[in-house]
Amino acid sequence: MATADLPGPDSLLRRTLGEWRIGLVAWRLLVLQTADPAVAAGMAGFSTYRAHPWRRIEHTMDSGKRLFFSDREGLRREVARLERTHRRLAGTDEQGRPFTASDPAVRVWVLVTLYECMTAMRELSGRPLTPPELDQMYGEFRSVCSEFGLEDDLFPATAADVPAYMDRTIRERLEYSEPVHYLLFDMLREAPAPRRLGRLKPAWPLVRTVAAHTIGALTVADLPDAFRARFDLPRTRRAALLSFILHRGMRVLMDVLPEHRRYRSPLDGIPSTPQPPTASGDHPSAPPEASPVRLPAPRRRKGADSRPARLRTFFRQVLDQTGDGRITSADLQAMAHNVCWPLELAPEREAPVYAAFETWWQQLRSGTDADGDGQVTCEEFVTAMLTGIETEPSYLEQGLHVAVRAVFHAVDIDGSGHLCADEYRTIFGGSRVHPAELNHGFRQLDHDGDGRITEDEFVQAFTDYFTARSDNTAGSQLLGRP
């Protein structure tokens, strides 16, 4: 397909994808994509969606903005970044079948389902796109897809061919795997509270139960007929009524909202050049004081060694990215990905981060994986770390410090040799850590109060976190107060 002009601010594609109500079909999109065996295998082996669902969803939304709301330079940068990421997602699934996220047919399926969900959103709202509008939006969609370099004959030729492509793929390739079932019925029931809930956090168990039931019923009701028929997912009358009310109601709401309230993404797009964090030479204003939400920690006897509890916290909140109670190379690579993602690093700056985390994994595996199964449990990690720290002075330098220094240099974009508060939050601002705790951790490491952390201070903080026997050392509060 020849390179065409990208959709602009007034394009039908941006206006459809940018509306807030696209969220009504977001879970439907995830289910359709995950039903592809290669996507399911990649999620099971590499994705952080179980342990960090909100961060994973945020990354997906950010990627969509970069693809469909950027100029050509920004689009090409995001396509290249996705290709580098997907090359790392390969292996064999639980049935012994090889898979790779770089498979062109899989990539086309993931793309086309996004277009199909946009058209489904309009149809479910009672105001479907007309044939000319479908042709227009499909042309705009394909102009973006052309940058992926995929063969034209893998895509439906026209908008009118999309329904047949969907039905054929559902019949011939999709599977109702465990990740699909988890997305539909279990993920939201187990999801941790989003950090933005603030004082409403105690109500999260009730909120997520209601949300899980509502989103699950809505998603099943909205899935394509062929999908529900093949996998025996009945559309109940109650679910159909829920779908009718939500989609029609949101359409009416969107019609009356002013344009700047109607869209979650600015229609004029995002800057082609990512904005770096605040320069390390700048002195940011003092972080706002807030009532901190303390990280949970088991009760310890006064004077007892606090390292085991801290190491378990680090394992659960930082290392176990896939949330399955053990770590593999995939978890360490996911950590590298989460460092590189918000920074939009060029390949030459991204590669050292991945290499450093692989070095750390090889050290962990060689000294921890006693049974040779390629996995490390929490207790194996704690035992091996304490043993290594006690018996080998250079133990941390051979693994942890390699990764930590790579992170520092990646985040220190201007090469100043310092990190400011914004850069620190970029590294540690996960969904399970309250912003006030991050501010506290930064202040603890910024010994002279100049709003900057040097590389040596950064490395020493991690050293203290792993080695301090009490919680009074500044580095022991790296992830907040114990």
N, C-alpha and C positions, 0 to 999 in steps of 0.2 A: 504494500500500500504506500503510495507516495506521501511524502511529508506534507501535511496540511496545516493551515493556521490553527492554533490552539483556541479552545473556547475562551471567550472574553467575559467581562462583567455581566453583560446582558444575555449570555448564552442560556439556553434551556437547561443544559447540563448543570451549570453552576447554580442556577436558581432552584433546581430540583434537589440536587445533592446538598446544597447549603442550608436548606430549611431545617428547623429544629425537629420537625416531625419525622425526619429520616430515622430518628432513633426508634420509632415504632417497628421498623423492619430490620433493625441492626442485629437482633438475636437471630432472626430468620436467616440473614445473610451468613452469620457465623456457622449456623447449623448446616446450611447447604454446602458451604466450603469445606467444613470438617468431615462431611460424609464422603468426600473423596479419600480413598485409602491412603494415599501418599500424605495428604494433609493431616489425617488422623494420626498416622505414624510419626510425623514430624512433631505434632503437638504432644503426643505421649512421651517422646524421647527427648525433646529439646525445649518445649515451650514452658513459660513461667505462669501460664494462665491459672493453675491451681493455687500456687502460693501467693501470687501477686496479680490477681485478676484486674484490679483497677489500673495498675500501671500498664498491663498488657493491652487493655482496651484503649488507654490514653495513647500508647504508641501507635496502635492501629489507626486511630483517628488522626493523629499527627501525620502519619504516612499518607493518608488519603488527602489531607490538605496540601501536602507537598506535591502530590501527583496531579491533582485536578484544579488547584488554585494557584499554581506557580507559573512563571514564564518558562520558556523552553530551557533556559540554563538551569533553573531550579528543578524542573522536571527531570532533566537528564542526570543531574546529580543524585536525585532520589532513586531513579531507576538503577543507576550504577551501585548505589549503596544496597538496595534490595538484592541485586544479583550477587554481590559479595556475601551477603548474609545467607542467601539461599544455597550457595555452593557448599556451605558448611553443614547443611541439613540433609544428611544422607545416611543410609544404613539399611538394616533389614527390620521388618515389622515383626510382630509376635508370631505370625504364621510363616516366618522365614522368607518373605518376599522382599526383594530389594526395592528401595524407594529413594527418590531424590526430589527435593523441592524445586530443582532446576528443570524438571521435566516440562517441556513446552506445553503439552496437553493439560497438565495440572495448572500451570500458570494462566493459561487461557480460561480454564474453568473458574479460577478465582476472580479473574477480571470480569468475565461475562456475568457471573452471578451478581456483581455489584450493579451492573446496568439493569439486569432483570429485576432486582429488588427496587430500584428506582421506579420502574414502570409498574411494579406491583403496588408500591405505595400509592401511586396515583389511582390505580384501578380500585384498590380497597377503599379509598376515600370517596368513591362514587363519582369521580371526575377523571376518567381515564384519558390518557393522551390519544389524540387522533392519529391516524396513520401518517399524515405528513409530519406531525410532531415527533412521532416515534422515529421516523427516518432522520429528522433533523438531529435529535438527541443521540441517535446511534452514530451518526457521522461525527458529531463532536466527541463522542466517547472513543471512537476508533482513531481520531486524530491524536489523542493522548496515548492510546495503546500502541501506536506505530513506533513510539520511542523504545518499546521493549524489544524490537527486532524479531518478533515472532512471525511465523509464516502466516500469510493471509488466509490460506485454506483451512487453518485450524479454527478460525473464527466463523460464526454464522455470516453468510454473505451479506444479508440485509437484516433490518429490524424484524421483518416478517418471518425470518428464518430462526429467530431466537427461541420461540416456544418449542419448535421441533427439536432444536439442539438440546434444550433443557430436558425434555421428555426422554430423548434418546440416552443422554448421559445418566439420568436417574435410573433408567432401566438397566443399562449395560455396565455401569462402573461404580455407582455409589453403593455404600454399605452402611448399615446401622451399627456402628462400632461403639465401644465403651465411651470414647470421648464425645460422641454425638449424644448418647444418653446422658452423660454428665452435664453437658451444656444445657440440655433441655430440662432436666429435672433436679440436678443436685448442686450445680455450681453456685447459684445465688443463695441456696440454703446454707452453704458453708463459707461464703465469702466473708473476709474480715471487714470491719466497718471502714468506710472511706474516711480518711483523716479530716475531710472538710465538714464532717458532721458536727464537730465541736462538742457543745454541751448536750446535743441530742444523741450522742454516742450510746448512752445506756438504753435507748429505745431501739437500737439497731436489731437485736434479735427478733423483735416483733415486726419491724419494718421489712427485714429481709425475708421473713416468712411470707408476708403478704405480697411482696414484690416478686418472689420466686414463683408463687402460685399464679399471679397475674401474667407475668411475662411468659411463663411456660404455657399457659392456656392460650394466650394471644399468639405465640409463635406456632404452636401446633395448628391453630385455626387458620393461620395465614400461609402455611407452607403450600407449595404447589400440590394440586390434586394427585398427580402421579407419585409424588414423594409419600404422601400420606397413605395412598392405596398400597404402595409396594411394601411399606414398613408397618402397616396396620396401626396407624395413628388416627383414630376417629376424631372427627370435628363435631364436638357436642353442640347442642343448641345454645347452651350457656356461653361457651367459648365463642361461637359465631356472633352472639349478641354483644359480647364484650368487644370483639373486633369491630363490629359495626359502630358501636358508640364511640370508641376511641379514635378510629380513623376518621369518621365523619365529624366528630367533635373537634379534632385537631385541625381538620381542613377549614372549618368555620373560624376557629381561632386565628389561624394563619392569615386568613382573608382580612381580618379586622385589625391585626397588629400593624403598627408602622414598620416600614421596611427594615430599619436598623434593629428592631426587636425580633423580626421574623427569621433572620438568618444567623446560624451559629458561626459561620465563616464569612468574612468580608468578601463581597462579590468581586471586588477589584483585585483580589489575590493577596499573596504574601510576598515580602521582599525576596528578590532573587539571591541576595547575599545574606546568610544567617547572621544575626546579631550576636557577637561574642559576649560573654559575661563581662561584668564591670571590670575594667582594667585594674590589675593588681596595684598599680600606683595610686589609684584613687582611694580615698578613705571613706567608706560607706558610713552612712549615719548609723547610730547605735541601733541594734535590733530591738524591736518592740518587746517590752516585757509582757509576759502572759503567764497565766497560771499553768504550770507545766503538767503534762500528762506523763507520769512516770512509766518507764518500761517495766513489765512484770518481772519479778525475780523471786526465786524461792527464798524462804526465810533461812538465815544462817546464824549459827551461834556467834556471839561476839568474839572477834579475834580469829575466826575460822578463815581458811584460804578461800578467797572469792573467785579465783580463776576458773574452777570448773563451771560455776554458774554462768560466768561471763562467756566462756567458750561455748556453752550450750545455747546461749542467746545468740551469739554470732553465727552458729551453725544454722539455727532456725530462721533467723531474720535476714542473713546475708548470703551464706553459702548455699543453702538448700533452695535454689531458685525454682526448681520444678515442683517442690512441695511434696515429695514422695517419701521423706524421712531418710534419705540417703543422698550422697553426692557422687557425681560422675564427672567426666570431662565436659559433658553438656552443661552442667551447672556452672562450671568455671567459665566456659565460653559465653554463657548467658550473662554472667557478671561483666565480662569484657564488652559484650553488646550494650549493656545498660550504661556503661561508661561512655561509649562512643556515640550512642544514639542521639542524646540531646545536643551534642557538640557538632554533629554533621562533619566528622573528620574526613579529610582526604585519605585515600588508600595508604599513602606512605606514612601517615600518622596513625592510622587505625591498626595497621599490621603489628607494630611493636606491642600494642596493648594485648591483642589476642595471643601473641607469642609469649608474653610475660605470664599471663594467666595459665597458659598451657605448661610453662615451666613450673609454676606453683602446683598445678595438678599432678604432674609427674612426681614431684617431691612428696606430696601428700599420699599418692598411691603407693609409692615404693616403701614409705615408712609406716603406712597405716593399713593398707588392704591385705590383711593377714591371710585371708582365704583365697586371694587372687581372683575374685569375681568382678573386678573392675568397679566396685562400689565401696563407699565408705559410709558407715553409719555414724550417728552422732556420738555414741560412746567410744567407737574406734577413734574418731577424730579427737575427742577430748583426751583420751589416754595417750595417743601418739604425740599430740602437741605438748602435753605436760612432760612426757618422757624426753622428747627432743629438746625442749627448753632447759631441762635440768641437766642433761648429759652432754649436750653439744653446743658450745657458745655461738657457733655460726649458723645454727639451725634456722633461725628466722631469716637470716641474710640469704640463704639458698633458695627460699621460696616466697614467703610473704613479702619480704622487702623488695624483691624483683617486681612483683605485681604492684605494690604500693608506689614505687618510684615511677613505674610506667603510667599509672593513673595520674600522678602529680603532673608529669610532663604533658600528658594529653590535655588536662584541664587548664594548665598554664599556657593559654593560647599565645600570649604575647612574649613568652619566654623570659618573663621578668624574674623568675625564681621565687615568686610569692603567690599565694592564693588569698583572694579576698573572701568576704562572707558569702557573696553570691556564688562564687565558684565552689566553695565548701558545700553549700546547699545543693548544688548541681550533683555532687557526688552522693550525698547521703539523704537526699530528700525523698525517700521512699514513702509508700502509702501507710506504713505502720509506725512511722516516726513523726511525732508532733513537731511542727515548726519551732515551738518554744524550746524543745529539747535540742534541736539543731543549733539554735542561737546560743544555748547554754554551752554546748560542746565546743562551738567555735571560740567563745570567750575564754573557756578553760585553756585552750591551746595557744591563744594569742597572748603570750606572756607579757609583752610590753604594751599591749592595748593600742597598737597602731593600726588595727584593722587588717592585718596581714599575717599569714602563716608561711614560714619558709619550708623548703623541702626537708631539712633536717628535723624541724618541729613536727612535720607531718609524719615522717617515718617513726620518730620517737613516740608519737601518740599511739600508733599501732603497736609498737613494741611494748609500751606501758599497758595497753589494753590486754595483751596476751600474757604479760609477765607479772604485773603488779598483784601482790597477794591481798591488798586491801583496796577499797573503793575510794580512797582519798587522793590517789594520784590523778592528775588531770587527764592523762590518756585513758584511764579506766572508764571515763565518762564520754568516750568517743561517740557512742550512740545515745547519749543522754544520761541522766542520773539513773543509777541502778535501782 
